[in-house]
Amino acid sequence: MLDAQLSRRELLRTGGALVVTFTLAPLAVQAQGASWPLRGVEPDEVRSYIVIGANGTIALYLGKVGLGTGALTALTQMLAEELSVPLESVTTVPGDTALTPSQGPTYASLTVQDGGMRIRRAAATAREALLDLAARRLNVAKAELAIHDGLVRPRSGGTEISYAQLVGDRRFSIKVDPAAPLKDPRDYTIVGTCVRSSGRASLCSQRFSPGSRSTDRAPA
């Protein structure tokens, strides 16, 4: 039996093994200062990336982490752009293996180039599903609807309905559609703009023409 006073260094010196155990939370995990419910993390499911709350806030579950390059800001901008919601309405939950889908490693500009496309496809799929729901609720053809700040309304005017009213607190049970139409870059209002971070620093995402490599930068 080991002496209770034996130090960790002495234990390791004598060839003993140091065992570290973890306790898993049963129903929820603390992330980014808030409690988020456990969900599926299948990489082909929209619900693995996006949750819309009853109050209109949006959670982006991101299988990447922040390395100080501004990648998380750029990916959050991509989601907000595709959904046409204010950037400040999005909370990003990054790199928690209990909550986020696996998106591979986080590495320089490839984080945006690779991870960004998955986020855009998931968001575009969600947007199209929300437009379908709104068309049925408003009794208006889908092609006649427009989205601004998370509100869907007929282009000609009339009753509007919010994302929260359509699906608030309910999960998307749809697969990510690789063919979901992406937003035309000519209509971008968020991607390509600078975002104020802590202190006086700003993070700016850059836009590139098709075929070029995408990246993001933090200006000095």
N, C-alpha and C positions, 0 to 999 in steps of 0.2 A: 504494500500500500504506500502511495506517495506521501511524503511529509507535506503537510499543508503549508509549511513555510518555504518550500522549495520555490525559488524564483523562476520566472519564465526563461531567463537566459541560461540558468543552470539546467533546467529541464531540456532545453534544446541542445545544450552541450553534451548531455548524456545520451542523446539519440532519441529522446521522446518526441512525440508529435503534438503540435499545437492545433487543436480543432476549433474552428469558428463556426457557430451555427446562427441561422437567421430565423425569425418568426414571421410568418406571412400573415398579413391582415386578412380576415375572413371575407369582408364584404366591400371594403373601400380602401383606397390608398391615398395618402396625403401627397399632393403634387402641386408645386407652385403656390403653396400657401392655401390651397383649397382642397376639399374632399371630392374626388371624382369617382363615380361608380365603376366597378369593374365591368368590362364589356368584351365582346369578341375582338380579336386583333388580326383577323384574316386580312392579308394584304389586298385581296380582290373585292372587299366589301366596303361600301361607302361609309357605313357606320363605324368602321375602324379608324377613320380619319376625322369625321365631322359629326358633331352633335349640336343641334340648335335648341337652346333653352326656351322656356315659356316666356321669359322676359326679353327675348330677342338677342341675347348674347350667343356667341358661337364659340365652341371649343374645337381647336385644331389639335388632333393627336398626331404628333410628328415623331417618326422613328429616326430622328437625327438629334445631335446635341450642339450646343453653342461652343465655338472655339475662338470667339472674338473676331470673326471675319465678317459678321453681319448676315450670315447665311440664314439664321432663323428669322430675322426681319424680312429678308427677301422672300422666303417661303410663305410667311404670313401675308405679305403683300399679294402674292400670287393667289392665295385662297380668297382674300377679300375682293380681289379684282374679278375673279371668275364668278363669285356669288353676287357681285355688285352690292357689297355691304361696307359700312364705314370700317376702316382699319381698327379703330379703337374698340369696336364691338367684338373683336376676336381675341380670345385668350389661347395662347399656345402652350401645350403640355408636351415638352420634348423628352425623348430618350428614356422613357420609363417602360421597362420590359413587361410590366404587368398591365400597362394601359395602351401602349402604342404598337402599331404594326412594325415588323422588321423591314427597314429600308436599307439595310447594309451599312457599311461604315460611313463616317463623316469625314470628308476629305476635300479641303480647298474648294475651288469653284465647281468641282464635280458634284458637290452636295446640292447645289442649285440646279445644275444641268440635268442630273439624274433624278434626285428627289423631287425637284420642282415639277417635273412632268407628271409624276404620280399624283401629286397634290392637285394639279390643274385638272387632270382627268376625273378625279373623284369629285372635285367641286363642280365641274361641268356636268357630270352625271346627276349630281344633286340638284343643280339649277334647273335642268330639263325636267326632272321629276316634280320639282316645285311648280314649274310653269304648267305642267299637265294638271296638277291638283288645282291650281288657281283657275285654269280655264274651265274646269268643271264647276268649281264653286261660284265663279262669277258669270258662268254661262256665256263666255266670250271665247272666240277662236284663239288658240295658243299664239298664232302668228300676229295677233292684234295686241298682244300684251308686251309691256316693257317693265324693267326692274330698275329701281333706284333706291339706294340705301335700305335694301332688304324689304322694300314694299313693291308689290306687283299691282299694276294698274293698267287699264286699257289705254292704248296710245291716243285714243280720241277723247279721253277723260272719263270720269265716272268713279264708281266705287273701287277702292283699293283694298288689298289684303296683305298682311305681313307674313313673313316666313314663320314667325312664332305662332300666328293663328292657324297656319297650315299644318305644321308638324311639331310645334313646341313641346320639348321633353319626350318626344317619341323617336325611336330609332329608325334610321333608314334601313330597310331590309331589301336592298338592291345591290347588285354587283356593279363594280366600276365598269363603265362602258368605254372601251378603247376608241370607239367611233363618236363619242359625245362631242358635239361641236364646241370648239374653244372660242373664247371671245376674240374678236378682231383687235389686233394691237393698235389699230387706229382709234379705237374707242377707249383705250386705257386712260384711267385717271389716277391710279394708285401706283402700279408698277412703273418704275423709272423715276419716281420722286424720292426726295430725301425725307427721312423720318427722324425727328428729334429723340435722342436717347437720354440717358442720365447725364447730368451736367450740361455742358455746352456742345457735346459731340453730336454729329448727325450721321446717320447711315443712309447711303444712297445706293439703290439698285440701278444697274445699267441695262438698257435695252439694245439688242442686237438684231440685225436683219437675219432672215432665214438662212441657215447654213453656217452661221458663225457660232463661235463658242460663247455661251452665256457665263457671266460671273457676277460678282458683286464686290463692292469695295467700301471701306470706311475712310473717308477723307481725313487728312491730318488736321 
